[in-house]
């Protein structure tokens, strides 16, 4: 299948259609969401942020982007929280705000929650600045 000179995935392709690896166990997205939330809560991440982080990680897996899904929980988030590289409750500082854009310092907080919190309100402003 070719599309503009690139290989395109078949329209019916979805990562969960593949047969599971022998010995593996399938669990629901709901179970994994609860697992992520519980894990982040144990690290001191506030409940709302833990829920948002879980949603972002699970959505990546649902879209077939496993490199940015739950596989990042331990090596990126848990290990960095353990090492003090990330903070579960970092205060966010807006260094510069010019309407549609802002320079935001997350102070080693979870980018999974900081990005959406500060980007979402600016999206309507971006549309007006074109």
N, C-alpha and C positions, 0 to 999 in steps of 0.2 A: 504494500500500500504506500503510495507516494503522495505527498502534499507539499507543493512548493519546493521540491527538491529535498525534502526531509522525510524521514520515516515517520509515519503516523500510526498511532495505536488503532487497532480495530475498534469500531464504535461500541461493541459489546464488552470490551475489556474492562475489567475491574479487578484490583488485586486480590480480593477475597474469593474470586472464582477459581483460583488455582487450588489444586488439591493440597491439603496440609501435609507438612513434612511428617513422616512416620514418627510416632511417639509424641507429637505435639498435641496440645489441648486448645480448643477454641473457647474463648470467653467473650462475653458480650461487651459492647462498648460501654454500657451502663456500669458493668462491674469494674472495667478499667477506669472509668471516670471517678467512681467512688474510691478506688485504690489511689489514684493520683491525689484527689482531695485529701484523703486521710494522711497520705505521706507528707504533703505540704503543710497540713495543719500540725503534724508532729514536729515540723521544723519551725513552727511559730508564724507561718504565713497566715495573715488574716483570712477568715472564711470566704469573703467575697472574692478576694484575689486568688485564693486556691481554686475556687470554682471557675473563675475566668481562665486561669492557667490550664486547668484540666480541659476546658472546652477547646482552647487553642491547640493543645497537643492531640486531643482526640480527633478534631476536625482535620488535622494534617494526615493522620492515619486513614480516616474515612476517604480522603481525597487521593490516597495512594502515595502520599509524600512521607514515607516512613522515616526518612532522614530527619524530619522535623516533628515527629510524633512522640509517642510514649518512650521510644528508645532513647530519647534525650533526658528522661527523668533522672536516672541515676548518674550518668557521667557528666551531664551539664549542670543540673540543678542540685541534686543531693550532694554530690562530691564537692561542688563549689560552695554550697552552704556549710558543709562540714569543715572546709578549709578556710572559711571566713572570706572567701572571694566574692560571695554574694551575701546580701543581707535580706532577711525575710520581711523586715519592716523599715526599709530605707526611706528617709524623707526625700521627696522629689523637689528639685529646685528648678524653676523656670528662669533661665539666665537671660533670655531675650525673647520678647514676644512682639511680632510685627503683623498680627492679624492672622493671615492664612498660614504663616509659618512660625515656629518657635524653636528656640534652642533649649532643650530640656536636659538637665543633668539628673539621671536616675540614681546617682550615688550608690552604685552597686546593687540596686534593687532588681527585681525580676522584670526583665524587658517584656516578658509575655503579658504583663499587666500594665506596665508603664506606657508602652507604645500605643495600645488602643485607647487608653484613658486620655492621652493628650492629642492623639491624631484625630479621633472621631469628631470632636467638636469643630475641628478646623476644615473638615471636608466640604461643608457648604460654603465656607469662605473661599476655598480654592476654586470652586466652580465660578464664583463671582469675579475672581481676579484674572480670569483668562481673557 
